[in-house]
Amino acid sequence: MWLLPALVGYEPFNNDDFPSRLKDDPSSRPALVDLHFSDAASSSAWKILDQIGFDVQTVTTVGDMELSVSPVWSAIILFYAALVVWARMIEDQNHPTKGGVQLSRKKIMGTFMAELEKIRPRWGCIPKMVATLKNLD
């Protein structure tokens, strides 16, 4: 699972001093064909999407205002869940004998993007995560 961000070209750093072998040599990216996600992994990813907004937010009072605040790991886990769902959809598409419903990857990734954009505070990683999901076909 830890290979998925590299597979889709997610670069968490903007710093030009940080060397990126993936940026320099895209052929060094892992191949999706080498990855397989079980039904349990896919089911867990969907559960994360379903629960992320409810279970991780805490209410913080600032002056007279109450704010819902999510920890940074909520964005990270939601991003990984989106990548697992995406990879599983690619796998299912490449193996039509598995059956199942063909869903629009664009719509599904849009759902994950919308949930990422709801997370507050808007952590610095979120815009890149959303852009990465938007570029998945």
PALUM-463554 format. One record per residue: residue number from 1; residue in one letter; x, y, z of N, C-alpha, C, CB in turn. Coordinates in steps of 0.02 Angstrom, whole numbers, plus 50000, padded with zeros to 5 digits. Glycine has a CB too. Layout:
BEGIN
+-----+------+-------+--------+-------+--------+---------+-------+-------+--------+-------+--------+---------+-------+
| pos | code | neast | nnorth |   nup | caeast | canorth |  caup | ceast | cnorth |   cup | cbeast | cbnorth |  cbup |
+-----+------+-------+--------+-------+--------+---------+-------+-------+--------+-------+--------+---------+-------+
| NUM |    A |     X |      Y |     Z |      X |       Y |     Z |     X |      Y |     Z |      X |       Y |     Z |
...
+-----+------+-------+--------+-------+--------+---------+-------+-------+--------+-------+--------+---------+-------+
! end
This chain:
BEGIN
+-----+------+-------+--------+-------+--------+---------+-------+-------+--------+-------+--------+---------+-------+
| pos | code | neast | nnorth |   nup | caeast | canorth |  caup | ceast | cnorth |   cup | cbeast | cbnorth |  cbup |
+-----+------+-------+--------+-------+--------+---------+-------+-------+--------+-------+--------+---------+-------+
|   1 |    M | 50041 |  49941 | 50000 |  50000 |   50000 | 50000 | 50043 |  50063 | 50000 |  49953 |   50000 | 50060 |
|   2 |    W | 50101 |  50059 | 50032 |  50144 |   50118 | 50036 | 50171 |  50139 | 49968 |  50201 |   50105 | 50084 |
|   3 |    L | 50166 |  50096 | 49918 |  50189 |   50113 | 49851 | 50139 |  50154 | 49811 |  50204 |   50050 | 49812 |
|   4 |    L | 50076 |  50154 | 49832 |  50024 |   50188 | 49793 | 50037 |  50262 | 49780 |  49959 |   50180 | 49828 |
|   5 |    P | 50056 |  50302 | 49830 |  50069 |   50373 | 49814 | 50123 |  50382 | 49760 |  50090 |   50410 | 49877 |
|   6 |    A | 50175 |  50343 | 49763 |  50228 |   50348 | 49712 | 50201 |  50325 | 49644 |  50289 |   50305 | 49732 |
|   7 |    L | 50160 |  50275 | 49645 |  50131 |   50249 | 49582 | 50091 |  50301 | 49545 |  50087 |   50188 | 49597 |
|   8 |    V | 50054 |  50342 | 49582 |  50012 |   50392 | 49550 | 50047 |  50459 | 49542 |  49948 |   50401 | 49589 |
|   9 |    G | 50111 |  50463 | 49562 |  50149 |   50524 | 49552 | 50141 |  50576 | 49606 |  50131 |   50554 | 49487 |
|  10 |    Y | 50115 |  50556 | 49664 |  50107 |   50604 | 49718 | 50176 |  50622 | 49746 |  50062 |   50575 | 49775 |
|  11 |    E | 50191 |  50686 | 49744 |  50254 |   50713 | 49770 | 50238 |  50758 | 49829 |  50295 |   50751 | 49715 |
|  12 |    P | 50250 |  50736 | 49890 |  50230 |   50775 | 49948 | 50273 |  50837 | 49961 |  50231 |   50733 | 50008 |
|  13 |    F | 50331 |  50842 | 49928 |  50376 |   50898 | 49942 | 50380 |  50945 | 49883 |  50445 |   50871 | 49960 |
|  14 |    N | 50384 |  51010 | 49897 |  50396 |   51061 | 49846 | 50469 |  51080 | 49842 |  50355 |   51122 | 49860 |
|  15 |    N | 50507 |  51062 | 49892 |  50576 |   51084 | 49898 | 50618 |  51057 | 49841 |  50604 |   51062 | 49966 |
|  16 |    D | 50648 |  51102 | 49802 |  50690 |   51081 | 49746 | 50753 |  51045 | 49769 |  50708 |   51141 | 49703 |
|  17 |    D | 50773 |  51056 | 49831 |  50833 |   51023 | 49857 | 50819 |  50950 | 49875 |  50859 |   51061 | 49917 |
|  18 |    F | 50756 |  50932 | 49879 |  50739 |   50864 | 49897 | 50741 |  50821 | 49833 |  50669 |   50860 | 49931 |
|  19 |    P | 50788 |  50774 | 49829 |  50793 |   50734 | 49767 | 50733 |  50687 | 49760 |  50858 |   50694 | 49767 |
|  20 |    S | 50709 |  50682 | 49700 |  50653 |   50637 | 49687 | 50670 |  50592 | 49629 |  50588 |   50677 | 49673 |
|  21 |    R | 50686 |  50530 | 49644 |  50704 |   50484 | 49590 | 50643 |  50469 | 49547 |  50733 |   50418 | 49618 |
|  22 |    L | 50583 |  50476 | 49576 |  50523 |   50464 | 49536 | 50512 |  50519 | 49485 |  50463 |   50458 | 49581 |
|  23 |    K | 50527 |  50581 | 49505 |  50520 |   50636 | 49459 | 50573 |  50633 | 49404 |  50525 |   50703 | 49497 |
|  24 |    D | 50635 |  50614 | 49423 |  50690 |   50610 | 49376 | 50683 |  50550 | 49329 |  50756 |   50606 | 49413 |
|  25 |    D | 50655 |  50496 | 49354 |  50650 |   50434 | 49316 | 50582 |  50401 | 49327 |  50707 |   50386 | 49334 |
|  26 |    P | 50531 |  50424 | 49288 |  50464 |   50395 | 49298 | 50462 |  50319 | 49289 |  50416 |   50426 | 49250 |
|  27 |    S | 50510 |  50291 | 49252 |  50510 |   50218 | 49243 | 50525 |  50181 | 49308 |  50560 |   50199 | 49189 |
|  28 |    S | 50551 |  50217 | 49358 |  50565 |   50185 | 49422 | 50503 |  50179 | 49465 |  50619 |   50224 | 49458 |
|  29 |    R | 50447 |  50206 | 49443 |  50385 |   50198 | 49481 | 50363 |  50126 | 49481 |  50329 |   50243 | 49451 |
|  30 |    P | 50334 |  50103 | 49535 |  50309 |   50034 | 49537 | 50252 |  50025 | 49487 |  50286 |   50015 | 49608 |
|  31 |    A | 50241 |  49965 | 49466 |  50188 |   49950 | 49418 | 50124 |  49929 | 49455 |  50210 |   49895 | 49368 |
|  32 |    L | 50069 |  49955 | 49433 |  50004 |   49937 | 49463 | 49991 |  49863 | 49455 |  49948 |   49977 | 49431 |
|  33 |    V | 50015 |  49834 | 49403 |  50003 |   49763 | 49390 | 50031 |  49719 | 49445 |  50033 |   49743 | 49322 |
|  34 |    D | 50081 |  49744 | 49482 |  50111 |   49706 | 49536 | 50072 |  49711 | 49601 |  50182 |   49729 | 49547 |
|  35 |    L | 50021 |  49751 | 49603 |  49984 |   49762 | 49665 | 49916 |  49726 | 49662 |  49973 |   49837 | 49677 |
|  36 |    H | 49896 |  49701 | 49720 |  49830 |   49670 | 49726 | 49801 |  49688 | 49794 |  49835 |   49592 | 49717 |
|  37 |    F | 49738 |  49708 | 49794 |  49704 |   49724 | 49856 | 49645 |  49678 | 49865 |  49682 |   49799 | 49857 |
|  38 |    S | 49641 |  49649 | 49922 |  49588 |   49601 | 49937 | 49521 |  49636 | 49945 |  49604 |   49562 | 50001 |
|  39 |    D | 49469 |  49596 | 49948 |  49402 |   49623 | 49961 | 49401 |  49659 | 50029 |  49349 |   49568 | 49959 |
|  40 |    A | 49437 |  49631 | 50077 |  49439 |   49661 | 50144 | 49472 |  49730 | 50143 |  49475 |   49615 | 50193 |
|  41 |    A | 49526 |  49737 | 50105 |  49559 |   49802 | 50099 | 49514 |  49853 | 50065 |  49625 |   49795 | 50060 |
|  42 |    S | 49481 |  49831 | 50013 |  49435 |   49876 | 49978 | 49377 |  49896 | 50023 |  49409 |   49843 | 49914 |
|  43 |    S | 49350 |  49848 | 50059 |  49294 |   49862 | 50104 | 49316 |  49911 | 50159 |  49269 |   49797 | 50136 |
|  44 |    S | 49376 |  49902 | 50185 |  49402 |   49947 | 50237 | 49410 |  50018 | 50209 |  49469 |   49922 | 50264 |
|  45 |    A | 49433 |  50024 | 50148 |  49440 |   50090 | 50117 | 49373 |  50126 | 50111 |  49473 |   50084 | 50048 |
|  46 |    W | 49322 |  50089 | 50091 |  49255 |   50118 | 50087 | 49229 |  50139 | 50155 |  49206 |   50069 | 50054 |
|  47 |    K | 49243 |  50099 | 50206 |  49223 |   50116 | 50274 | 49257 |  50179 | 50299 |  49238 |   50058 | 50322 |
|  48 |    I | 49319 |  50188 | 50279 |  49355 |   50250 | 50297 | 49320 |  50310 | 50268 |  49429 |   50247 | 50274 |
|  49 |    L | 49302 |  50306 | 50203 |  49266 |   50360 | 50171 | 49201 |  50374 | 50208 |  49252 |   50344 | 50097 |
|  50 |    D | 49167 |  50321 | 50227 |  49102 |   50328 | 50260 | 49107 |  50360 | 50329 |  49070 |   50260 | 50266 |
|  51 |    Q | 49161 |  50347 | 50365 |  49167 |   50368 | 50434 | 49213 |  50428 | 50446 |  49191 |   50312 | 50474 |
|  52 |    I | 49252 |  50447 | 50398 |  49304 |   50497 | 50411 | 49277 |  50563 | 50439 |  49342 |   50511 | 50347 |
|  53 |    G | 49222 |  50586 | 50415 |  49195 |   50649 | 50439 | 49165 |  50647 | 50508 |  49145 |   50674 | 50391 |
|  54 |    F | 49145 |  50588 | 50529 |  49109 |   50582 | 50592 | 49154 |  50565 | 50651 |  49056 |   50529 | 50585 |
|  55 |    D | 49202 |  50522 | 50640 |  49239 |   50494 | 50696 | 49301 |  50532 | 50716 |  49257 |   50425 | 50680 |
|  56 |    V | 49328 |  50574 | 50673 |  49392 |   50604 | 50689 | 49389 |  50678 | 50706 |  49438 |   50595 | 50632 |
|  57 |    Q | 49334 |  50710 | 50694 |  49330 |   50781 | 50709 | 49317 |  50793 | 50782 |  49275 |   50814 | 50667 |
|  58 |    T | 49351 |  50843 | 50808 |  49338 |   50865 | 50876 | 49314 |  50937 | 50872 |  49401 |   50858 | 50922 |
|  59 |    V | 49276 |  50957 | 50920 |  49251 |   51026 | 50921 | 49295 |  51066 | 50968 |  49176 |   51029 | 50944 |
|  60 |    T | 49321 |  51120 | 50941 |  49365 |   51165 | 50978 | 49331 |  51233 | 50983 |  49436 |   51170 | 50946 |
|  61 |    T | 49334 |  51263 | 51040 |  49306 |   51329 | 51049 | 49361 |  51382 | 51043 |  49269 |   51335 | 51116 |
|  62 |    V | 49351 |  51428 | 50998 |  49396 |   51485 | 50989 | 49355 |  51548 | 50999 |  49432 |   51484 | 50919 |
|  63 |    G | 49364 |  51580 | 51056 |  49322 |   51638 | 51071 | 49250 |  51616 | 51078 |  49328 |   51693 | 51016 |
|  64 |    D | 49206 |  51646 | 51038 |  49135 |   51628 | 51040 | 49117 |  51576 | 50986 |  49092 |   51690 | 51030 |
|  65 |    M | 49167 |  51555 | 50948 |  49153 |   51509 | 50892 | 49173 |  51438 | 50910 |  49190 |   51532 | 50829 |
|  66 |    E | 49134 |  51391 | 50884 |  49152 |   51321 | 50889 | 49175 |  51298 | 50821 |  49092 |   51278 | 50916 |
|  67 |    L | 49233 |  51266 | 50818 |  49260 |   51242 | 50755 | 49269 |  51167 | 50758 |  49327 |   51276 | 50740 |
|  68 |    S | 49254 |  51133 | 50703 |  49270 |   51062 | 50697 | 49341 |  51057 | 50671 |  49219 |   51024 | 50650 |
|  69 |    V | 49381 |  51018 | 50705 |  49451 |   51011 | 50687 | 49467 |  50938 | 50677 |  49497 |   51042 | 50742 |
|  70 |    S | 49503 |  50923 | 50623 |  49524 |   50854 | 50609 | 49599 |  50850 | 50613 |  49498 |   50832 | 50539 |
|  71 |    P | 49626 |  50795 | 50640 |  49698 |   50787 | 50641 | 49725 |  50775 | 50571 |  49718 |   50728 | 50687 |
|  72 |    V | 49789 |  50789 | 50560 |  49819 |   50783 | 50494 | 49815 |  50711 | 50468 |  49891 |   50807 | 50495 |
|  73 |    W | 49818 |  50663 | 50513 |  49816 |   50594 | 50489 | 49750 |  50577 | 50456 |  49828 |   50546 | 50547 |
|  74 |    S | 49697 |  50614 | 50469 |  49633 |   50599 | 50436 | 49638 |  50611 | 50361 |  49576 |   50642 | 50466 |
|  75 |    A | 49674 |  50662 | 50341 |  49685 |   50674 | 50269 | 49728 |  50619 | 50238 |  49718 |   50743 | 50257 |
|  76 |    I | 49778 |  50599 | 50275 |  49824 |   50547 | 50249 | 49787 |  50481 | 50240 |  49884 |   50538 | 50297 |
|  77 |    I | 49750 |  50461 | 50291 |  49715 |   50396 | 50287 | 49661 |  50398 | 50233 |  49684 |   50377 | 50355 |
|  78 |    L | 49627 |  50454 | 50225 |  49576 |   50460 | 50173 | 49608 |  50457 | 50103 |  49537 |   50526 | 50181 |
|  79 |    F | 49666 |  50488 | 50095 |  49702 |   50486 | 50031 | 49722 |  50414 | 50015 |  49765 |   50532 | 50034 |
|  80 |    Y | 49750 |  50379 | 50063 |  49769 |   50309 | 50051 | 49707 |  50267 | 50035 |  49806 |   50280 | 50112 |
|  81 |    A | 49653 |  50279 | 50070 |  49591 |   50242 | 50055 | 49569 |  50254 | 49983 |  49535 |   50262 | 50104 |
|  82 |    A | 49573 |  50316 | 49961 |  49554 |   50332 | 49891 | 49599 |  50294 | 49842 |  49559 |   50408 | 49878 |
|  83 |    L | 49663 |  50290 | 49857 |  49710 |   50255 | 49813 | 49696 |  50180 | 49811 |  49781 |   50269 | 49834 |
|  84 |    V | 49678 |  50152 | 49868 |  49661 |   50081 | 49869 | 49598 |  50068 | 49827 |  49650 |   50056 | 49942 |
|  85 |    V | 49548 |  50110 | 49834 |  49487 |   50102 | 49795 | 49503 |  50109 | 49720 |  49434 |   50154 | 49816 |
|  86 |    W | 49543 |  50159 | 49703 |  49563 |   50169 | 49633 | 49599 |  50108 | 49606 |  49607 |   50232 | 49626 |
|  87 |    A | 49648 |  50083 | 49643 |  49687 |   50025 | 49620 | 49642 |  49964 | 49612 |  49744 |   50010 | 49669 |
|  88 |    R | 49596 |  49955 | 49658 |  49551 |   49899 | 49654 | 49504 |  49905 | 49594 |  49510 |   49892 | 49719 |
|  89 |    M | 49482 |  49966 | 49579 |  49439 |   49977 | 49520 | 49478 |  49962 | 49456 |  49412 |   50049 | 49519 |
|  90 |    I | 49541 |  49981 | 49453 |  49583 |   49965 | 49395 | 49589 |  49889 | 49388 |  49653 |   49998 | 49401 |
|  91 |    E | 49603 |  49857 | 49445 |  49611 |   49784 | 49445 | 49547 |  49750 | 49422 |  49630 |   49759 | 49516 |
|  92 |    D | 49490 |  49771 | 49447 |  49426 |   49741 | 49427 | 49412 |  49753 | 49353 |  49370 |   49770 | 49469 |
|  93 |    Q | 49431 |  49812 | 49329 |  49421 |   49827 | 49258 | 49463 |  49781 | 49214 |  49437 |   49900 | 49243 |
|  94 |    N | 49523 |  49765 | 49237 |  49568 |   49723 | 49199 | 49552 |  49649 | 49204 |  49639 |   49734 | 49221 |
|  95 |    H | 49506 |  49631 | 49249 |  49484 |   49561 | 49257 | 49408 |  49559 | 49256 |  49512 |   49531 | 49324 |
|  96 |    P | 49379 |  49568 | 49197 |  49305 |   49571 | 49192 | 49270 |  49508 | 49215 |  49285 |   49586 | 49122 |
|  97 |    T | 49305 |  49453 | 49220 |  49273 |   49391 | 49242 | 49255 |  49393 | 49316 |  49317 |   49332 | 49228 |
|  98 |    K | 49284 |  49441 | 49353 |  49267 |   49447 | 49424 | 49195 |  49469 | 49434 |  49315 |   49496 | 49458 |
|  99 |    G | 49166 |  49498 | 49383 |  49098 |   49524 | 49390 | 49098 |  49589 | 49428 |  49053 |   49472 | 49426 |
| 100 |    G | 49041 |  49607 | 49454 |  49038 |   49669 | 49491 | 49013 |  49726 | 49449 |  49105 |   49686 | 49521 |
| 101 |    V | 49000 |  49781 | 49481 |  48972 |   49839 | 49448 | 49029 |  49884 | 49425 |  48924 |   49877 | 49495 |
| 102 |    Q | 49025 |  49908 | 49364 |  49074 |   49955 | 49338 | 49053 |  50025 | 49361 |  49080 |   49951 | 49261 |
| 103 |    L | 49093 |  50056 | 49402 |  49079 |   50123 | 49425 | 49126 |  50172 | 49393 |  49084 |   50127 | 49502 |
| 104 |    S | 49106 |  50233 | 49388 |  49148 |   50285 | 49359 | 49203 |  50304 | 49409 |  49106 |   50347 | 49340 |
| 105 |    R | 49266 |  50292 | 49390 |  49322 |   50309 | 49434 | 49322 |  50384 | 49447 |  49388 |   50288 | 49403 |
| 106 |    K | 49305 |  50423 | 49397 |  49305 |   50496 | 49406 | 49255 |  50517 | 49460 |  49289 |   50531 | 49339 |
| 107 |    K | 49196 |  50488 | 49459 |  49146 |   50505 | 49510 | 49168 |  50481 | 49579 |  49078 |   50473 | 49492 |
| 108 |    I | 49195 |  50422 | 49582 |  49218 |   50395 | 49647 | 49274 |  50438 | 49675 |  49241 |   50321 | 49639 |
| 109 |    M | 49323 |  50454 | 49634 |  49378 |   50496 | 49658 | 49352 |  50566 | 49676 |  49434 |   50502 | 49604 |
| 110 |    G | 49301 |  50589 | 49642 |  49270 |   50653 | 49659 | 49240 |  50652 | 49729 |  49215 |   50670 | 49608 |
| 111 |    T | 49212 |  50595 | 49748 |  49185 |   50588 | 49816 | 49240 |  50593 | 49868 |  49147 |   50521 | 49823 |
| 112 |    F | 49296 |  50559 | 49855 |  49353 |   50563 | 49901 | 49381 |  50634 | 49903 |  49408 |   50513 | 49880 |
| 113 |    M | 49385 |  50667 | 49845 |  49411 |   50735 | 49842 | 49367 |  50782 | 49883 |  49416 |   50760 | 49769 |
| 114 |    A | 49301 |  50774 | 49877 |  49255 |   50817 | 49914 | 49264 |  50808 | 49989 |  49182 |   50802 | 49894 |
| 115 |    E | 49274 |  50747 | 50011 |  49285 |   50735 | 50082 | 49351 |  50764 | 50105 |  49282 |   50659 | 50097 |
| 116 |    L | 49403 |  50758 | 50064 |  49467 |   50787 | 50081 | 49461 |  50863 | 50089 |  49520 |   50771 | 50028 |
| 117 |    E | 49424 |  50894 | 50045 |  49417 |   50967 | 50047 | 49376 |  50991 | 50106 |  49385 |   50991 | 49983 |
| 118 |    K | 49337 |  50947 | 50137 |  49298 |   50966 | 50196 | 49340 |  50967 | 50259 |  49240 |   50918 | 50205 |
| 119 |    I | 49397 |  50934 | 50257 |  49438 |   50928 | 50318 | 49464 |  50996 | 50339 |  49497 |   50879 | 50307 |
| 120 |    R | 49456 |  51011 | 50402 |  49480 |   51074 | 50431 | 49521 |  51059 | 50493 |  49421 |   51121 | 50449 |
| 121 |    P | 49576 |  51092 | 50503 |  49602 |   51144 | 50460 | 49625 |  51115 | 50394 |  49660 |   51181 | 50495 |
| 122 |    R | 49632 |  51158 | 50345 |  49653 |   51135 | 50279 | 49729 |  51124 | 50281 |  49634 |   51186 | 50223 |
| 123 |    W | 49748 |  51063 | 50296 |  49818 |   51046 | 50301 | 49853 |  51056 | 50234 |  49826 |   50973 | 50325 |
| 124 |    G | 49917 |  51072 | 50237 |  49956 |   51088 | 50176 | 49959 |  51032 | 50125 |  50024 |   51106 | 50195 |
| 125 |    C | 49951 |  50970 | 50147 |  49954 |   50913 | 50101 | 49890 |  50904 | 50060 |  49968 |   50850 | 50139 |
| 126 |    I | 49835 |  50932 | 50083 |  49770 |   50919 | 50053 | 49766 |  50943 | 49980 |  49716 |   50952 | 50093 |
| 127 |    P | 49787 |  51004 | 49963 |  49781 |   51024 | 49893 | 49819 |  50977 | 49844 |  49807 |   51094 | 49884 |
| 128 |    K | 49877 |  50952 | 49864 |  49914 |   50905 | 49821 | 49879 |  50838 | 49817 |  49985 |   50895 | 49847 |
| 129 |    M | 49850 |  50817 | 49872 |  49813 |   50753 | 49871 | 49753 |  50758 | 49825 |  49791 |   50734 | 49942 |
| 130 |    V | 49716 |  50813 | 49829 |  49658 |   50823 | 49787 | 49679 |  50827 | 49713 |  49620 |   50888 | 49807 |
| 131 |    A | 49732 |  50863 | 49699 |  49757 |   50868 | 49630 | 49778 |  50800 | 49603 |  49815 |   50918 | 49626 |
| 132 |    T | 49809 |  50760 | 49645 |  49830 |   50693 | 49624 | 49770 |  50650 | 49608 |  49872 |   50660 | 49679 |
| 133 |    L | 49720 |  50651 | 49651 |  49659 |   50612 | 49637 | 49624 |  50636 | 49575 |  49612 |   50615 | 49697 |
| 134 |    K | 49625 |  50700 | 49564 |  49592 |   50729 | 49505 | 49625 |  50705 | 49440 |  49594 |   50806 | 49507 |
| 135 |    N | 49690 |  50692 | 49443 |  49727 |   50671 | 49383 | 49722 |  50596 | 49369 |  49798 |   50689 | 49390 |
| 136 |    L | 49692 |  50559 | 49414 |  49685 |   50487 | 49402 | 49631 |  50475 | 49350 |  49668 |   50448 | 49467 |
| 137 |    D | 49644 |  50430 | 49305 |  49592 |   50416 | 49254 | 49561 |  50349 | 49265 |  49622 |   50418 | 49184 |
+-----+------+-------+--------+-------+--------+---------+-------+-------+--------+-------+--------+---------+-------+
! end
